[in-house]
Amino acid sequence: MSSYFLAHINIHQPAAYEQYLAGFDEIFARYQGRVLAVEDHATVLEGKWAAQRTVLIQFPNTAELRRWYDSPEYQRLAEFRRRASTADIVIIEGHD
C-alpha cells in the first residue's frame, strides 16, 4: 500500500533552505519515492492553509518512506531545512 509524505513548510531563511534543496535529489534518488507535488501557492478551497510550501511525496510503502526519512544521510541534510524553516510533516497511508 502506498504511503505519502506530506509536509507544510514555512521558510524563514531562503538562502539556507537552498542548501537543503541542493543536496535533496542526490539522497532522494537512492530510495523508491516519487515527488508528486511541490506547491508554493496552494489554492485554498475551504478554511485556512498556513503553509508557504506544500510537499507531497509518494512511496511504495511506509517502510521505504521511513528508510529514506530516518536514513543518516537524509537526517544530516534535514538539519539545513530545520534551521531554515518550520514544518509540519505527516505520513498518510494510501488506499491502493
N, CA, C and O of each residue as an XYZ file, in Angstrom:
384
protein
N       0.841     -1.177      0.000
C       0.000      0.000      0.000
C       0.887      1.241      0.000
O       1.816      1.341      0.802
N       0.608      2.175     -0.884
C       1.390      3.410     -0.949
C       1.291      4.201      0.342
O       0.274      4.176      1.034
N       2.374      4.903      0.649
C       2.403      5.838      1.769
C       2.854      7.184      1.228
O       3.642      7.267      0.286
N       2.335      8.229      1.846
C       2.622      9.583      1.386
C       3.251     10.401      2.497
O       2.833     10.346      3.653
N       4.254     11.150      2.120
C       4.925     12.112      2.980
C       4.311     13.459      2.625
O       4.430     13.912      1.487
N       3.656     14.102      3.588
C       3.026     15.393      3.356
C       3.648     16.401      4.307
O       3.623     16.216      5.524
N       4.209     17.474      3.746
C       4.866     18.494      4.565
C       4.290     19.864      4.264
O       4.123     20.245      3.105
N       3.991     20.594      5.320
C       3.638     22.017      5.240
C       4.847     22.764      5.780
O       5.224     22.581      6.938
N       5.457     23.601      4.954
C       6.731     24.227      5.304
C       6.617     25.744      5.192
O       6.084     26.269      4.215
N       7.123     26.434      6.202
C       7.244     27.888      6.176
C       8.727     28.223      6.257
O       9.391     27.952      7.257
N       9.226     28.814      5.190
C      10.659     29.090      5.043
C      10.950     30.498      5.556
O      10.353     31.467      5.089
N      11.871     30.610      6.520
C      12.217     31.925      7.061
C      13.647     32.331      6.722
O      14.039     33.475      6.951
N      14.432     31.396      6.176
C      15.789     31.701      5.704
C      15.977     31.050      4.331
O      16.513     29.946      4.234
N      15.538     31.734      3.271
C      15.579     31.129      1.929
C      16.972     30.678      1.483
O      17.096     29.621      0.864
N      18.005     31.437      1.776
C      19.353     31.047      1.338
C      19.786     29.752      2.009
O      20.379     28.889      1.362
N      19.501     29.606      3.286
C      19.845     28.376      3.999
C      18.994     27.208      3.500
O      19.481     26.080      3.419
N      17.734     27.468      3.167
C      16.863     26.419      2.645
C      17.393     25.894      1.308
O      17.233     24.714      0.995
N      18.021     26.766      0.528
C      18.614     26.352     -0.741
C      19.695     25.290     -0.530
O      19.883     24.430     -1.390
N      20.407     25.335      0.596
C      21.407     24.299      0.894
C      20.732     22.942      1.036
O      21.274     21.928      0.598
N      19.550     22.919      1.647
C      18.774     21.690      1.762
C      18.386     21.187      0.374
O      18.570     20.012      0.056
N      17.853     22.077     -0.439
C      17.424     21.683     -1.784
C      18.590     21.197     -2.636
O      18.432     20.270     -3.431
N      19.744     21.806     -2.478
C      20.916     21.439     -3.275
C      21.332     19.991     -3.057
O      21.853     19.363     -3.979
N      21.119     19.450     -1.875
C      21.510     18.080     -1.586
C      20.383     17.070     -1.662
O      20.619     15.867     -1.546
N      19.160     17.543     -1.854
C      17.990     16.665     -1.762
C      17.975     15.580     -2.835
O      17.860     14.398     -2.511
N      18.090     15.958     -4.093
C      17.920     14.985     -5.182
C      18.911     13.833     -5.109
O      18.547     12.684     -5.355
N      20.144     14.130     -4.777
C      21.164     13.075     -4.722
C      20.806     12.008     -3.692
O      20.947     10.814     -3.956
N      20.348     12.433     -2.531
C      19.966     11.473     -1.483
C      18.649     10.796     -1.833
O      18.525      9.576     -1.717
N      17.672     11.574     -2.258
C      16.341     11.043     -2.544
C      16.375      9.972     -3.635
O      15.587      9.027     -3.595
N      17.267     10.109     -4.596
C      17.352      9.166     -5.717
C      17.684      7.742     -5.265
O      17.451      6.791     -6.011
N      18.215      7.586     -4.076
C      18.590      6.254     -3.567
C      17.393      5.467     -3.039
O      17.523      4.295     -2.685
N      16.243      6.104     -2.987
C      15.056      5.493     -2.396
C      13.953      5.414     -3.452
O      14.090      5.963     -4.546
N      12.889      4.746     -3.127
C      11.840      4.481     -4.102
C      10.699      5.490     -4.046
O       9.546      5.146     -4.307
N      11.019      6.721     -3.711
C       9.989      7.750     -3.628
C       9.796      8.469     -4.944
O      10.636      8.411     -5.842
N       8.665      9.149     -5.033
C       8.356      9.951     -6.216
C       7.712     11.253     -5.739
O       6.655     11.240     -5.109
N       8.363     12.371     -6.047
C       7.807     13.668     -5.667
C       6.610     13.936     -6.571
O       6.750     14.038     -7.790
N       5.431     14.047     -5.959
C       4.209     14.276     -6.722
C       3.894     15.753     -6.874
O       3.377     16.173     -7.909
N       4.200     16.552     -5.847
C       3.874     17.976     -5.910
C       4.730     18.765     -4.939
O       5.017     18.327     -3.825
N       5.127     19.940     -5.398
C       5.739     20.962     -4.550
C       5.028     22.252     -4.940
O       5.145     22.707     -6.078
N       4.298     22.837     -4.008
C       3.442     23.973     -4.325
C       3.695     25.123     -3.359
O       3.612     24.952     -2.142
N       4.001     26.280     -3.900
C       4.212     27.468     -3.075
C       2.991     28.371     -3.021
O       2.975     29.337     -2.258
N       1.971     28.077     -3.811
C       0.769     28.923     -3.834
C      -0.470     28.034     -3.962
O      -1.164     28.066     -4.978
N      -0.736     27.250     -2.934
C      -1.877     26.341     -2.977
C      -3.186     27.134     -3.062
O      -3.325     28.200     -2.463
N      -4.121     26.596     -3.808
C      -5.451     27.189     -3.904
C      -6.300     26.629     -2.770
O      -6.565     25.428     -2.719
N      -6.719     27.491     -1.874
C      -7.496     27.074     -0.703
C      -8.967     27.021     -1.088
O      -9.535     28.011     -1.549
N      -9.572     25.867     -0.898
C     -10.991     25.712     -1.176
C     -11.843     25.989      0.056
O     -12.939     26.541     -0.049
N     -11.339     25.606      1.214
C     -12.046     25.843      2.470
C     -11.035     26.056      3.579
O      -9.940     25.494      3.539
N     -11.387     26.851      4.554
C     -10.543     27.048      5.719
C      -9.302     27.866      5.423
O      -9.281     28.679      4.500
N      -8.266     27.639      6.220
C      -7.009     28.363      6.092
C      -5.889     27.384      5.802
O      -5.903     26.259      6.301
N      -4.932     27.797      5.011
C      -3.755     26.991      4.690
C      -2.555     27.795      5.130
O      -2.145     28.731      4.442
N      -1.987     27.443      6.268
C      -0.931     28.247      6.873
C       0.439     28.034      6.227
O       1.364     28.806      6.478
N       0.574     27.020      5.419
C       1.892     26.689      4.867
C       2.244     27.560      3.675
O       1.404     27.841      2.820
N       3.484     27.976      3.634
C       4.024     28.682      2.476
C       4.281     27.675      1.351
O       3.989     27.952      0.188
N       4.829     26.504      1.703
C       5.143     25.465      0.718
C       4.507     24.154      1.182
O       4.535     23.814      2.365
N       3.938     23.435      0.227
C       3.368     22.118      0.499
C       4.102     21.111     -0.376
O       4.283     21.334     -1.573
N       4.523     20.001      0.228
C       5.259     18.963     -0.495
C       4.530     17.642     -0.308
O       4.165     17.281      0.810
N       4.319     16.924     -1.403
C       3.682     15.613     -1.367
C       4.581     14.618     -2.093
O       4.882     14.787     -3.275
N       5.009     13.576     -1.371
C       5.889     12.550     -1.930
C       5.246     11.185     -1.709
O       4.754     10.892     -0.619
N       5.254     10.358     -2.743
C       4.697      9.007     -2.671
C       5.817      7.984     -2.545
O       6.853      8.089     -3.201
N       5.590      6.999     -1.695
C       6.486      5.857     -1.545
C       5.662      4.581     -1.706
O       4.450      4.604     -1.492
N       6.295      3.473     -2.079
C       5.531      2.237     -2.260
C       4.936      1.717     -0.952
O       3.944      0.988     -0.963
N       5.543      2.094      0.173
C       5.047      1.649      1.480
C       5.695      2.492      2.577
O       6.633      3.248      2.322
N       5.191      2.353      3.782
C       5.713      3.134      4.908
C       7.140      2.745      5.243
O       7.930      3.596      5.651
N       7.484      1.485      5.081
C       8.848      1.049      5.395
C       9.867      1.788      4.537
O      10.909      2.208      5.041
N       9.578      1.952      3.242
C      10.505      2.652      2.361
C      10.543      4.142      2.683
O      11.607      4.759      2.642
N       9.396      4.716      3.000
C       9.356      6.121      3.409
C      10.243      6.336      4.633
O      11.045      7.269      4.667
N      10.100      5.480      5.629
C      10.903      5.605      6.852
C      12.376      5.309      6.592
O      13.248      5.906      7.223
N      12.659      4.399      5.674
C      14.064      4.111      5.329
C      14.738      5.374      4.802
O      15.882      5.658      5.154
N      14.030      6.141      3.951
C      14.543      7.423      3.454
C      14.615      8.458      4.579
O      15.675      9.024      4.846
N      13.484      8.697      5.229
C      13.401      9.778      6.218
C      14.349      9.549      7.391
O      14.979     10.494      7.867
N      14.458      8.321      7.859
C      15.297      8.006      9.026
C      16.758      7.776      8.674
O      17.583      7.603      9.571
N      17.098      7.770      7.388
C      18.480      7.494      6.998
C      19.417      8.576      7.539
O      19.048      9.749      7.586
N      20.615      8.186      7.943
C      21.568      9.170      8.465
C      21.873     10.289      7.471
O      22.014     11.445      7.868
N      21.976      9.957      6.181
C      22.293     10.992      5.196
C      21.154     11.991      5.041
O      21.399     13.189      4.899
N      19.896     11.509      5.065
C      18.791     12.468      4.974
C      18.686     13.287      6.253
O      18.446     14.493      6.192
N      18.859     12.660      7.398
C      18.749     13.414      8.650
C      19.825     14.501      8.751
O      19.562     15.578      9.287
N      21.025     14.234      8.245
C      22.062     15.284      8.205
C      21.615     16.429      7.304
O      21.763     17.597      7.663
N      21.073     16.100      6.142
C      20.598     17.118      5.218
C      19.406     17.878      5.804
O      19.306     19.094      5.640
N      18.525     17.184      6.471
C      17.322     17.810      7.033
C      17.651     18.878      8.067
O      16.819     19.745      8.333
N      18.827     18.839      8.648
C      19.219     19.893      9.590
C      19.238     21.252      8.910
O      18.918     22.253      9.551
N      19.604     21.324      7.632
C      19.541     22.580      6.892
C      18.095     23.077      6.818
O      17.827     24.260      7.027
N      17.158     22.155      6.516
C      15.742     22.517      6.449
C      15.248     22.993      7.802
O      14.534     23.991      7.890
N      15.620     22.291      8.846
C      15.153     22.661     10.190
C      15.656     24.027     10.627
O      14.941     24.765     11.304
N      16.883     24.369     10.244
C      17.425     25.688     10.597
C      16.781     26.796      9.774
O      16.679     27.933     10.237
N      16.347     26.476      8.559
C      15.851     27.488      7.634
C      14.333     27.621      7.603
O      13.804     28.547      6.987
N      13.630     26.705      8.263
C      12.175     26.695      8.147
C      11.532     26.003      9.348
O      12.206     25.394     10.180
N      10.228     26.116      9.405
C       9.438     25.307     10.332
C       8.546     24.419      9.467
O       8.155     24.807      8.366
N       8.230     23.239      9.966
C       7.441     22.311      9.155
C       6.539     21.452     10.024
O       6.868     21.112     11.161
N       5.403     21.116      9.458
C       4.520     20.081      9.989
C       4.562     18.971      8.950
O       4.268     19.198      7.776
N       4.930     17.766      9.387
C       5.131     16.655      8.459
C       4.374     15.439      8.971
O       4.458     15.094     10.150
N       3.635     14.794      8.075
C       2.882     13.600      8.443
C       3.080     12.506      7.403
O       3.492     12.766      6.273
N       2.777     11.281      7.810
C       2.672     10.132      6.903
C       1.191      9.848      6.719
O       0.434      9.768      7.686
N       0.796      9.700      5.476
C      -0.592      9.362      5.162
C      -0.576      8.033      4.421
O       0.137      7.875      3.431
N      -1.352      7.096      4.898
C      -1.451      5.792      4.251
C      -2.443      5.877      3.089
O      -3.549      6.397      3.241
N      -2.036      5.365      1.939
C      -2.893      5.386      0.765
C      -3.854      4.207      0.730
O      -3.758      3.279      1.532
N      -4.764      4.266     -0.200
C      -5.718      3.182     -0.451
C      -5.498      2.708     -1.878
O      -6.062      3.263     -2.821
N      -4.678      1.684     -2.030
C      -4.382      1.177     -3.372
C      -5.491      0.266     -3.859
O      -5.417     -0.257     -4.971
